[in-house]
Structure formats: C-alpha cells, structure tokens
Amino acid sequence: MTNLEWNESTCTITLPSDVTLEALSGLLKVKKVLSYPVSVVDFSAVEQVDSAVLALLLVWSKNSPPPIQVLNVPDELLGLIRLYDLENVILVKSLI
C-alpha cells in the first residue's frame, strides 16, 4: 500500500508501507493528515518505519483524547515507544 487510508466513521488511519521521514514529508504535503482526529493507527501494511512516525502519533494524540491506540506495531517502533516512555500517550493494542 502506497497511500494511507482514513476511515472517518471509526477515526482509524491505516498507514502505508513506508512511514519514514522521507515518505512522510511527501504525504504531509499532499494530505491534511495532521488535522485528522485519529483514535486508532493501524501499522499492518507498514514495511519500513523510523522515529519520524512518533512525531505524527504525538500530533494525532493532541487532536484526540489520549491514549491513541496503535495496532500491529513493528518491533522497532515498540522499542522507541518504550524508550521514550510514551505508553501513557500511545496505547499498543495486541490482536490475539
């Protein structure tokens, strides 16, 4: 998936396969994703991720009541969430 998908009725955003700093800068220019009232972020299609996505998650958490829920989080991002002690702002949900 090369584009993000926004579901307004559930306030869920599914991120594209590449959510690195380089890819996000292009997305942010085209879409007004920073203003979305995101409650749930799905990483199921993500193949490449870096710390830039943390800034995006924090912006969305300001637009919605915290914590913002994240699904299918890549291990490297989970490590960053824990490293920066963001568990009270970014709630990692496991699908069992």
Backbone atoms as SQL, in Angstrom:
CREATE TABLE atoms (id INTEGER PRIMARY KEY, chain TEXT, resi INTEGER, resn TEXT, atom TEXT, x REAL, y REAL, z REAL);
INSERT INTO atoms VALUES
  (1, 'A', 1, 'MET', 'N', 0.849, -1.176, 0.000),
  (2, 'A', 1, 'MET', 'CA', 0.000, 0.000, 0.000),
  (3, 'A', 1, 'MET', 'C', 0.892, 1.236, 0.000),
  (4, 'A', 2, 'THR', 'N', 0.641, 2.135, -0.923),
  (5, 'A', 2, 'THR', 'CA', 1.464, 3.336, -1.020),
  (6, 'A', 2, 'THR', 'C', 0.789, 4.554, -0.414),
  (7, 'A', 3, 'ASN', 'N', -0.507, 4.497, -0.181),
  (8, 'A', 3, 'ASN', 'CA', -1.229, 5.620, 0.398),
  (9, 'A', 3, 'ASN', 'C', -1.819, 5.230, 1.739),
  (10, 'A', 4, 'LEU', 'N', -2.037, 6.226, 2.568),
  (11, 'A', 4, 'LEU', 'CA', -2.721, 5.927, 3.818),
  (12, 'A', 4, 'LEU', 'C', -4.214, 5.875, 3.563),
  (13, 'A', 5, 'GLU', 'N', -4.900, 5.160, 4.437),
  (14, 'A', 5, 'GLU', 'CA', -6.350, 5.022, 4.322),
  (15, 'A', 5, 'GLU', 'C', -6.976, 5.592, 5.584),
  (16, 'A', 6, 'TRP', 'N', -7.939, 6.479, 5.423),
  (17, 'A', 6, 'TRP', 'CA', -8.602, 7.142, 6.535),
  (18, 'A', 6, 'TRP', 'C', -10.052, 6.696, 6.592),
  (19, 'A', 7, 'ASN', 'N', -10.486, 6.195, 7.760),
  (20, 'A', 7, 'ASN', 'CA', -11.872, 5.817, 7.979),
  (21, 'A', 7, 'ASN', 'C', -12.449, 6.811, 8.972),
  (22, 'A', 8, 'GLU', 'N', -13.195, 7.762, 8.460),
  (23, 'A', 8, 'GLU', 'CA', -13.712, 8.838, 9.297),
  (24, 'A', 8, 'GLU', 'C', -14.701, 8.340, 10.347),
  (25, 'A', 9, 'SER', 'N', -15.494, 7.329, 10.026),
  (26, 'A', 9, 'SER', 'CA', -16.508, 6.850, 10.967),
  (27, 'A', 9, 'SER', 'C', -15.897, 6.186, 12.204),
  (28, 'A', 10, 'THR', 'N', -14.728, 5.564, 12.049),
  (29, 'A', 10, 'THR', 'CA', -14.072, 4.922, 13.197),
  (30, 'A', 10, 'THR', 'C', -12.842, 5.689, 13.679),
  (31, 'A', 11, 'CYS', 'N', -12.523, 6.781, 12.998),
  (32, 'A', 11, 'CYS', 'CA', -11.329, 7.588, 13.314),
  (33, 'A', 11, 'CYS', 'C', -10.067, 6.731, 13.295),
  (34, 'A', 12, 'THR', 'N', -10.025, 5.823, 12.303),
  (35, 'A', 12, 'THR', 'CA', -8.895, 4.912, 12.153),
  (36, 'A', 12, 'THR', 'C', -8.121, 5.254, 10.886),
  (37, 'A', 13, 'ILE', 'N', -6.807, 5.266, 11.026),
  (38, 'A', 13, 'ILE', 'CA', -5.947, 5.502, 9.876),
  (39, 'A', 13, 'ILE', 'C', -5.049, 4.281, 9.700),
  (40, 'A', 14, 'THR', 'N', -4.969, 3.776, 8.479),
  (41, 'A', 14, 'THR', 'CA', -4.076, 2.678, 8.150),
  (42, 'A', 14, 'THR', 'C', -2.912, 3.277, 7.373),
  (43, 'A', 15, 'LEU', 'N', -1.736, 3.101, 7.915),
  (44, 'A', 15, 'LEU', 'CA', -0.547, 3.715, 7.332),
  (45, 'A', 15, 'LEU', 'C', -0.048, 2.935, 6.122),
  (46, 'A', 16, 'PRO', 'N', 0.647, 3.620, 5.214),
  (47, 'A', 16, 'PRO', 'CA', 1.203, 2.944, 4.038),
  (48, 'A', 16, 'PRO', 'C', 2.423, 2.103, 4.406),
  (49, 'A', 17, 'SER', 'N', 3.005, 1.439, 3.431),
  (50, 'A', 17, 'SER', 'CA', 4.130, 0.538, 3.689),
  (51, 'A', 17, 'SER', 'C', 5.386, 1.270, 4.150),
  (52, 'A', 18, 'ASP', 'N', 5.564, 2.520, 3.736),
  (53, 'A', 18, 'ASP', 'CA', 6.752, 3.288, 4.100),
  (54, 'A', 18, 'ASP', 'C', 6.353, 4.505, 4.927),
  (55, 'A', 19, 'VAL', 'N', 6.733, 4.503, 6.196),
  (56, 'A', 19, 'VAL', 'CA', 6.459, 5.648, 7.069),
  (57, 'A', 19, 'VAL', 'C', 7.764, 6.156, 7.678),
  (58, 'A', 20, 'THR', 'N', 8.683, 6.453, 6.783),
  (59, 'A', 20, 'THR', 'CA', 9.964, 7.040, 7.176),
  (60, 'A', 20, 'THR', 'C', 9.881, 8.557, 7.003),
  (61, 'A', 21, 'LEU', 'N', 10.878, 9.256, 7.488),
  (62, 'A', 21, 'LEU', 'CA', 10.899, 10.712, 7.385),
  (63, 'A', 21, 'LEU', 'C', 10.731, 11.169, 5.940),
  (64, 'A', 22, 'GLU', 'N', 11.426, 10.533, 5.034),
  (65, 'A', 22, 'GLU', 'CA', 11.345, 10.900, 3.618),
  (66, 'A', 22, 'GLU', 'C', 9.936, 10.706, 3.059),
  (67, 'A', 23, 'ALA', 'N', 9.325, 9.592, 3.360),
  (68, 'A', 23, 'ALA', 'CA', 7.984, 9.296, 2.845),
  (69, 'A', 23, 'ALA', 'C', 6.924, 10.188, 3.495),
  (70, 'A', 24, 'LEU', 'N', 7.064, 10.442, 4.785),
  (71, 'A', 24, 'LEU', 'CA', 6.077, 11.252, 5.483),
  (72, 'A', 24, 'LEU', 'C', 6.046, 12.688, 4.986),
  (73, 'A', 25, 'SER', 'N', 7.194, 13.218, 4.638),
  (74, 'A', 25, 'SER', 'CA', 7.216, 14.601, 4.164),
  (75, 'A', 25, 'SER', 'C', 6.363, 14.754, 2.906),
  (76, 'A', 26, 'GLY', 'N', 6.387, 13.766, 2.032),
  (77, 'A', 26, 'GLY', 'CA', 5.541, 13.804, 0.846),
  (78, 'A', 26, 'GLY', 'C', 4.071, 13.665, 1.169),
  (79, 'A', 27, 'LEU', 'N', 3.745, 12.775, 2.083),
  (80, 'A', 27, 'LEU', 'CA', 2.356, 12.580, 2.488),
  (81, 'A', 27, 'LEU', 'C', 1.780, 13.835, 3.123),
  (82, 'A', 28, 'LEU', 'N', 2.554, 14.485, 3.959),
  (83, 'A', 28, 'LEU', 'CA', 2.064, 15.647, 4.679),
  (84, 'A', 28, 'LEU', 'C', 1.815, 16.831, 3.747),
  (85, 'A', 29, 'LYS', 'N', 2.511, 16.882, 2.633),
  (86, 'A', 29, 'LYS', 'CA', 2.303, 17.960, 1.670),
  (87, 'A', 29, 'LYS', 'C', 1.015, 17.771, 0.888),
  (88, 'A', 30, 'VAL', 'N', 0.675, 16.521, 0.615),
  (89, 'A', 30, 'VAL', 'CA', -0.482, 16.225, -0.211),
  (90, 'A', 30, 'VAL', 'C', -1.771, 16.178, 0.602),
  (91, 'A', 31, 'LYS', 'N', -1.716, 15.574, 1.734),
  (92, 'A', 31, 'LYS', 'CA', -2.903, 15.374, 2.559),
  (93, 'A', 31, 'LYS', 'C', -2.847, 16.272, 3.786),
  (94, 'A', 32, 'LYS', 'N', -3.977, 16.495, 4.394),
  (95, 'A', 32, 'LYS', 'CA', -4.044, 17.262, 5.636),
  (96, 'A', 32, 'LYS', 'C', -4.148, 16.305, 6.818),
  (97, 'A', 33, 'VAL', 'N', -3.312, 15.283, 6.803),
  (98, 'A', 33, 'VAL', 'CA', -3.396, 14.219, 7.798),
  (99, 'A', 33, 'VAL', 'C', -3.130, 14.690, 9.217),
  (100, 'A', 34, 'LEU', 'N', -2.421, 15.775, 9.378),
  (101, 'A', 34, 'LEU', 'CA', -2.132, 16.248, 10.729),
  (102, 'A', 34, 'LEU', 'C', -3.385, 16.739, 11.450),
  (103, 'A', 35, 'SER', 'N', -4.400, 17.126, 10.699),
  (104, 'A', 35, 'SER', 'CA', -5.620, 17.625, 11.320),
  (105, 'A', 35, 'SER', 'C', -6.659, 16.536, 11.579),
  (106, 'A', 36, 'TYR', 'N', -6.394, 15.317, 11.161),
  (107, 'A', 36, 'TYR', 'CA', -7.346, 14.230, 11.374),
  (108, 'A', 36, 'TYR', 'C', -7.488, 13.930, 12.869),
  (109, 'A', 37, 'PRO', 'N', -8.708, 13.685, 13.336),
  (110, 'A', 37, 'PRO', 'CA', -8.921, 13.299, 14.733),
  (111, 'A', 37, 'PRO', 'C', -8.723, 11.787, 14.914),
  (112, 'A', 38, 'VAL', 'N', -7.506, 11.348, 14.792),
  (113, 'A', 38, 'VAL', 'CA', -7.185, 9.919, 14.783),
  (114, 'A', 38, 'VAL', 'C', -7.253, 9.335, 16.190),
  (115, 'A', 39, 'SER', 'N', -7.975, 8.219, 16.323),
  (116, 'A', 39, 'SER', 'CA', -8.029, 7.484, 17.587),
  (117, 'A', 39, 'SER', 'C', -7.261, 6.174, 17.505),
  (118, 'A', 40, 'VAL', 'N', -7.241, 5.583, 16.290),
  (119, 'A', 40, 'VAL', 'CA', -6.589, 4.290, 16.086),
  (120, 'A', 40, 'VAL', 'C', -5.679, 4.380, 14.860),
  (121, 'A', 41, 'VAL', 'N', -4.447, 3.869, 15.010),
  (122, 'A', 41, 'VAL', 'CA', -3.500, 3.826, 13.896),
  (123, 'A', 41, 'VAL', 'C', -3.132, 2.367, 13.662),
  (124, 'A', 42, 'ASP', 'N', -3.337, 1.915, 12.440),
  (125, 'A', 42, 'ASP', 'CA', -3.052, 0.534, 12.066),
  (126, 'A', 42, 'ASP', 'C', -1.754, 0.483, 11.255),
  (127, 'A', 43, 'PHE', 'N', -0.793, -0.276, 11.749),
  (128, 'A', 43, 'PHE', 'CA', 0.510, -0.430, 11.095),
  (129, 'A', 43, 'PHE', 'C', 0.602, -1.720, 10.284),
  (130, 'A', 44, 'SER', 'N', -0.512, -2.382, 9.995),
  (131, 'A', 44, 'SER', 'CA', -0.477, -3.708, 9.364),
  (132, 'A', 44, 'SER', 'C', 0.206, -3.724, 8.006),
  (133, 'A', 45, 'ALA', 'N', 0.168, -2.633, 7.259),
  (134, 'A', 45, 'ALA', 'CA', 0.789, -2.600, 5.935),
  (135, 'A', 45, 'ALA', 'C', 2.221, -2.062, 5.963),
  (136, 'A', 46, 'VAL', 'N', 2.681, -1.615, 7.123),
  (137, 'A', 46, 'VAL', 'CA', 3.986, -0.961, 7.231),
  (138, 'A', 46, 'VAL', 'C', 5.126, -1.963, 7.085),
  (139, 'A', 47, 'GLU', 'N', 6.056, -1.632, 6.194),
  (140, 'A', 47, 'GLU', 'CA', 7.261, -2.437, 5.993),
  (141, 'A', 47, 'GLU', 'C', 8.510, -1.679, 6.430),
  (142, 'A', 48, 'GLN', 'N', 8.497, -0.345, 6.293),
  (143, 'A', 48, 'GLN', 'CA', 9.621, 0.493, 6.711),
  (144, 'A', 48, 'GLN', 'C', 9.102, 1.589, 7.621),
  (145, 'A', 49, 'VAL', 'N', 9.780, 1.767, 8.762),
  (146, 'A', 49, 'VAL', 'CA', 9.357, 2.777, 9.726),
  (147, 'A', 49, 'VAL', 'C', 10.592, 3.344, 10.407),
  (148, 'A', 50, 'ASP', 'N', 10.512, 4.611, 10.782),
  (149, 'A', 50, 'ASP', 'CA', 11.574, 5.186, 11.601),
  (150, 'A', 50, 'ASP', 'C', 10.936, 6.095, 12.648),
  (151, 'A', 51, 'SER', 'N', 11.754, 6.771, 13.407),
  (152, 'A', 51, 'SER', 'CA', 11.258, 7.549, 14.542),
  (153, 'A', 51, 'SER', 'C', 10.384, 8.734, 14.137),
  (154, 'A', 52, 'ALA', 'N', 10.380, 9.115, 12.881),
  (155, 'A', 52, 'ALA', 'CA', 9.541, 10.229, 12.426),
  (156, 'A', 52, 'ALA', 'C', 8.068, 9.975, 12.688),
  (157, 'A', 53, 'VAL', 'N', 7.674, 8.719, 12.668),
  (158, 'A', 53, 'VAL', 'CA', 6.261, 8.402, 12.886),
  (159, 'A', 53, 'VAL', 'C', 5.840, 8.721, 14.324),
  (160, 'A', 54, 'LEU', 'N', 6.783, 8.754, 15.266),
  (161, 'A', 54, 'LEU', 'CA', 6.438, 9.140, 16.638),
  (162, 'A', 54, 'LEU', 'C', 5.896, 10.558, 16.686),
  (163, 'A', 55, 'ALA', 'N', 6.495, 11.468, 15.933),
  (164, 'A', 55, 'ALA', 'CA', 6.006, 12.847, 15.896),
  (165, 'A', 55, 'ALA', 'C', 4.581, 12.892, 15.353),
  (166, 'A', 56, 'LEU', 'N', 4.323, 12.104, 14.332),
  (167, 'A', 56, 'LEU', 'CA', 2.987, 12.036, 13.756),
  (168, 'A', 56, 'LEU', 'C', 1.984, 11.511, 14.779),
  (169, 'A', 57, 'LEU', 'N', 2.340, 10.463, 15.487),
  (170, 'A', 57, 'LEU', 'CA', 1.457, 9.911, 16.518),
  (171, 'A', 57, 'LEU', 'C', 1.183, 10.928, 17.627),
  (172, 'A', 58, 'LEU', 'N', 2.182, 11.684, 18.002),
  (173, 'A', 58, 'LEU', 'CA', 2.007, 12.681, 19.059),
  (174, 'A', 58, 'LEU', 'C', 1.105, 13.828, 18.608),
  (175, 'A', 59, 'VAL', 'N', 1.215, 14.234, 17.350),
  (176, 'A', 59, 'VAL', 'CA', 0.320, 15.272, 16.828),
  (177, 'A', 59, 'VAL', 'C', -1.113, 14.764, 16.845),
  (178, 'A', 60, 'TRP', 'N', -1.325, 13.548, 16.355),
  (179, 'A', 60, 'TRP', 'CA', -2.675, 12.989, 16.362),
  (180, 'A', 60, 'TRP', 'C', -3.207, 12.844, 17.778),
  (181, 'A', 61, 'SER', 'N', -2.361, 12.509, 18.728),
  (182, 'A', 61, 'SER', 'CA', -2.832, 12.351, 20.104),
  (183, 'A', 61, 'SER', 'C', -3.323, 13.672, 20.677),
  (184, 'A', 62, 'LYS', 'N', -2.836, 14.795, 20.162),
  (185, 'A', 62, 'LYS', 'CA', -3.329, 16.102, 20.605),
  (186, 'A', 62, 'LYS', 'C', -4.711, 16.399, 20.029),
  (187, 'A', 63, 'ASN', 'N', -5.045, 15.790, 18.893),
  (188, 'A', 63, 'ASN', 'CA', -6.342, 16.006, 18.250),
  (189, 'A', 63, 'ASN', 'C', -7.428, 15.090, 18.794),
  (190, 'A', 64, 'SER', 'N', -7.059, 14.128, 19.604),
  (191, 'A', 64, 'SER', 'CA', -7.994, 13.135, 20.129),
  (192, 'A', 64, 'SER', 'C', -7.702, 12.933, 21.609),
  (193, 'A', 65, 'PRO', 'N', -8.696, 12.439, 22.329),
  (194, 'A', 65, 'PRO', 'CA', -8.418, 12.138, 23.737),
  (195, 'A', 65, 'PRO', 'C', -7.397, 11.007, 23.832),
  (196, 'A', 66, 'PRO', 'N', -6.344, 11.199, 24.615),
  (197, 'A', 66, 'PRO', 'CA', -5.339, 10.133, 24.739),
  (198, 'A', 66, 'PRO', 'C', -5.896, 8.966, 25.532),
  (199, 'A', 67, 'PRO', 'N', -5.329, 7.819, 25.434),
  (200, 'A', 67, 'PRO', 'CA', -4.205, 7.497, 24.564),
  (201, 'A', 67, 'PRO', 'C', -4.672, 7.126, 23.168),
  (202, 'A', 68, 'ILE', 'N', -3.849, 7.408, 22.192),
  (203, 'A', 68, 'ILE', 'CA', -4.112, 6.973, 20.836),
  (204, 'A', 68, 'ILE', 'C', -3.749, 5.486, 20.765),
  (205, 'A', 69, 'GLN', 'N', -4.580, 4.688, 20.116),
  (206, 'A', 69, 'GLN', 'CA', -4.339, 3.249, 20.037),
  (207, 'A', 69, 'GLN', 'C', -3.592, 2.914, 18.752),
  (208, 'A', 70, 'VAL', 'N', -2.619, 2.041, 18.859),
  (209, 'A', 70, 'VAL', 'CA', -1.877, 1.586, 17.687),
  (210, 'A', 70, 'VAL', 'C', -1.969, 0.069, 17.588),
  (211, 'A', 71, 'LEU', 'N', -2.178, -0.410, 16.378),
  (212, 'A', 71, 'LEU', 'CA', -2.319, -1.837, 16.109),
  (213, 'A', 71, 'LEU', 'C', -1.183, -2.311, 15.220),
  (214, 'A', 72, 'ASN', 'N', -0.787, -3.554, 15.394),
  (215, 'A', 72, 'ASN', 'CA', 0.215, -4.183, 14.519),
  (216, 'A', 72, 'ASN', 'C', 1.524, -3.404, 14.482),
  (217, 'A', 73, 'VAL', 'N', 1.987, -2.977, 15.647),
  (218, 'A', 73, 'VAL', 'CA', 3.171, -2.126, 15.755),
  (219, 'A', 73, 'VAL', 'C', 4.440, -2.920, 15.459),
  (220, 'A', 74, 'PRO', 'N', 5.290, -2.398, 14.551),
  (221, 'A', 74, 'PRO', 'CA', 6.583, -3.044, 14.309),
  (222, 'A', 74, 'PRO', 'C', 7.439, -3.024, 15.577),
  (223, 'A', 75, 'ASP', 'N', 8.260, -4.049, 15.748),
  (224, 'A', 75, 'ASP', 'CA', 9.083, -4.162, 16.954),
  (225, 'A', 75, 'ASP', 'C', 9.966, -2.950, 17.194),
  (226, 'A', 76, 'GLU', 'N', 10.553, -2.399, 16.122),
  (227, 'A', 76, 'GLU', 'CA', 11.442, -1.247, 16.303),
  (228, 'A', 76, 'GLU', 'C', 10.689, -0.027, 16.826),
  (229, 'A', 77, 'LEU', 'N', 9.437, 0.139, 16.418),
  (230, 'A', 77, 'LEU', 'CA', 8.637, 1.248, 16.918),
  (231, 'A', 77, 'LEU', 'C', 8.213, 0.998, 18.366),
  (232, 'A', 78, 'LEU', 'N', 7.885, -0.227, 18.672),
  (233, 'A', 78, 'LEU', 'CA', 7.531, -0.572, 20.044),
  (234, 'A', 78, 'LEU', 'C', 8.691, -0.243, 20.984),
  (235, 'A', 79, 'GLY', 'N', 9.889, -0.536, 20.556),
  (236, 'A', 79, 'GLY', 'CA', 11.073, -0.206, 21.349),
  (237, 'A', 79, 'GLY', 'C', 11.206, 1.293, 21.580),
  (238, 'A', 80, 'LEU', 'N', 10.923, 2.097, 20.553),
  (239, 'A', 80, 'LEU', 'CA', 11.003, 3.548, 20.689),
  (240, 'A', 80, 'LEU', 'C', 9.917, 4.095, 21.618),
  (241, 'A', 81, 'ILE', 'N', 8.719, 3.536, 21.535),
  (242, 'A', 81, 'ILE', 'CA', 7.624, 3.959, 22.422),
  (243, 'A', 81, 'ILE', 'C', 8.019, 3.719, 23.873),
  (244, 'A', 82, 'ARG', 'N', 8.617, 2.575, 24.132),
  (245, 'A', 82, 'ARG', 'CA', 9.063, 2.260, 25.497),
  (246, 'A', 82, 'ARG', 'C', 10.252, 3.118, 25.906),
  (247, 'A', 83, 'LEU', 'N', 11.212, 3.308, 25.005),
  (248, 'A', 83, 'LEU', 'CA', 12.401, 4.098, 25.300),
  (249, 'A', 83, 'LEU', 'C', 12.037, 5.523, 25.715),
  (250, 'A', 84, 'TYR', 'N', 11.083, 6.122, 24.998),
  (251, 'A', 84, 'TYR', 'CA', 10.688, 7.499, 25.276),
  (252, 'A', 84, 'TYR', 'C', 9.532, 7.596, 26.273),
  (253, 'A', 85, 'ASP', 'N', 9.174, 6.467, 26.891),
  (254, 'A', 85, 'ASP', 'CA', 8.141, 6.426, 27.933),
  (255, 'A', 85, 'ASP', 'C', 6.827, 7.057, 27.449),
  (256, 'A', 86, 'LEU', 'N', 6.355, 6.595, 26.286),
  (257, 'A', 86, 'LEU', 'CA', 5.140, 7.139, 25.686),
  (258, 'A', 86, 'LEU', 'C', 3.933, 6.220, 25.840),
  (259, 'A', 87, 'GLU', 'N', 4.038, 5.214, 26.686),
  (260, 'A', 87, 'GLU', 'CA', 2.932, 4.266, 26.828),
  (261, 'A', 87, 'GLU', 'C', 1.645, 4.908, 27.332),
  (262, 'A', 88, 'ASN', 'N', 1.733, 6.036, 28.041),
  (263, 'A', 88, 'ASN', 'CA', 0.523, 6.699, 28.527),
  (264, 'A', 88, 'ASN', 'C', -0.133, 7.545, 27.431),
  (265, 'A', 89, 'VAL', 'N', 0.557, 7.793, 26.332),
  (266, 'A', 89, 'VAL', 'CA', 0.028, 8.582, 25.214),
  (267, 'A', 89, 'VAL', 'C', -0.286, 7.678, 24.028),
  (268, 'A', 90, 'ILE', 'N', 0.505, 6.640, 23.840),
  (269, 'A', 90, 'ILE', 'CA', 0.352, 5.722, 22.720),
  (270, 'A', 90, 'ILE', 'C', 0.098, 4.326, 23.273),
  (271, 'A', 91, 'LEU', 'N', -1.127, 3.861, 23.155),
  (272, 'A', 91, 'LEU', 'CA', -1.528, 2.575, 23.694),
  (273, 'A', 91, 'LEU', 'C', -1.362, 1.491, 22.626),
  (274, 'A', 92, 'VAL', 'N', -0.466, 0.562, 22.884),
  (275, 'A', 92, 'VAL', 'CA', -0.211, -0.530, 21.940),
  (276, 'A', 92, 'VAL', 'C', -1.227, -1.633, 22.203),
  (277, 'A', 93, 'LYS', 'N', -2.021, -1.937, 21.189),
  (278, 'A', 93, 'LYS', 'CA', -3.034, -2.982, 21.299),
  (279, 'A', 93, 'LYS', 'C', -2.551, -4.232, 20.584),
  (280, 'A', 94, 'SER', 'N', -2.687, -5.350, 21.240),
  (281, 'A', 94, 'SER', 'CA', -2.318, -6.632, 20.633),
  (282, 'A', 94, 'SER', 'C', -3.575, -7.328, 20.144),
  (283, 'A', 95, 'LEU', 'N', -3.479, -7.891, 18.956),
  (284, 'A', 95, 'LEU', 'CA', -4.575, -8.699, 18.436),
  (285, 'A', 95, 'LEU', 'C', -4.275, -10.154, 18.708),
  (286, 'A', 96, 'ILE', 'N', -5.158, -10.801, 19.418),
  (287, 'A', 96, 'ILE', 'CA', -4.925, -12.198, 19.779),
  (288, 'A', 96, 'ILE', 'C', -5.814, -13.086, 18.943);
